[in-house]
């Protein structure tokens, strides 16, 4: 199957389409981060399907607990040890549709703005 798709070029066609789709989603997430989480620190990913963001003073595990029925992400504590990483969130743009990405970032922002997820 892989050999035949490489041979007939369909693999490369599919890869080109995937690159266009993921680029759009990555840009939608960047715009949503700028709009709804201007206080966040992040870098535009050059590869991969994730943004790793930092927001001073938040607890990403508390955020996830409050919004888990509406949006999902990985708390930063999953990527650090000794309890470090609470101010970090890993966001994926691979699966969600662009409008869901925008809505998800807005939901996270509202949870933060409501002061329900501060480190204390």
C-alpha positions in Angstrom: 0.0 0.0 0.0 2.7 2.5 1.0 4.9 1.4 -2.0 2.0 1.8 -4.5 1.1 5.3 -3.1 4.7 6.4 -3.4 4.9 5.0 -6.9 1.7 6.6 -8.2 2.3 9.9 -6.4 -0.8 9.8 -4.2 1.3 9.8 -1.1 2.8 13.2 -2.0 -0.6 14.6 -3.0 -2.0 13.6 0.4 1.0 15.1 2.2 0.6 18.4 0.3 -3.1 18.5 1.4 -2.2 17.7 5.0 0.4 20.5 5.1 -2.2 23.0 3.9 -4.8 21.9 6.4 -2.3 21.9 9.4 -0.9 25.3 8.4 -4.3 26.8 8.5 -5.1 25.3 11.9 -1.7 26.5 13.2 -2.4 30.0 12.0 -6.0 29.9 13.5 -4.5 28.9 16.9 -1.9 31.7 16.7 -4.6 34.3 16.0 -6.8 32.9 18.8 -3.9 33.0 21.2 -3.1 36.6 20.3 -6.8 37.6 20.6 -7.9 35.7 23.8 -4.6 35.1 25.7 -2.4 38.1 25.0 -0.6 37.5 28.3 0.6 34.1 27.2 4.2 33.4 26.2 4.6 31.1 23.2 6.5 30.5 20.0 5.1 29.8 16.6 5.8 26.1 16.0 8.2 25.4 13.1 7.3 21.7 13.3 4.9 19.4 15.1 1.2 19.9 15.9 1.4 21.6 19.3 1.8 25.0 20.9 3.4 25.0 24.3 2.3 28.1 26.1 3.1 29.7 29.5 0.8 32.0 31.4 2.1 33.5 34.6 0.1 32.8 37.8 -2.1 30.0 36.5 -2.5 26.4 37.4 -3.0 24.4 34.2 -4.4 21.4 36.1 -7.1 23.5 37.7 -7.9 25.0 34.3 -8.3 21.6 32.8 -10.6 20.5 35.6 -12.8 23.5 35.1 -13.1 23.2 31.3 -12.6 19.5 30.6 -16.2 19.0 29.4 -15.7 21.7 26.7 -12.0 21.6 25.8 -9.1 19.3 26.3 -5.4 20.0 26.5 -2.3 18.7 28.3 -1.3 20.5 31.5 2.3 21.5 31.7 2.9 19.3 34.7 2.9 16.3 32.5 6.1 17.5 30.8 8.1 18.5 33.9 8.9 16.8 37.2 8.8 17.9 40.9 5.5 19.7 40.4 7.0 22.3 38.0 5.1 23.3 34.9 1.8 24.4 36.4 1.9 27.7 34.3 2.3 25.7 31.1 -0.3 24.3 28.7 0.3 22.1 25.6 -2.3 22.7 23.0 -2.8 20.6 19.9 -4.3 21.8 16.6 -4.2 18.5 14.8 -7.7 17.1 15.3 -10.0 20.1 15.9 -11.7 22.1 13.2 -10.6 25.8 13.0 -13.7 27.1 14.6 -13.3 24.6 17.5 -9.7 25.8 18.0 -10.9 29.4 18.3 -13.7 28.5 20.7 -11.4 26.3 22.8 -8.9 29.1 23.3 -11.7 31.5 24.2 -13.0 29.0 26.8 -9.6 28.7 28.4 -9.3 32.5 28.4 -12.6 32.9 30.1 -11.6 30.4 32.8 -8.5 32.3 33.5 -10.3 35.7 33.5 -12.8 34.4 36.0 -9.9 33.8 38.4 -10.9 30.2 39.0 -7.6 28.8 38.2 -4.9 30.8 39.9 -2.0 29.2 41.8 -2.5 29.7 45.5 
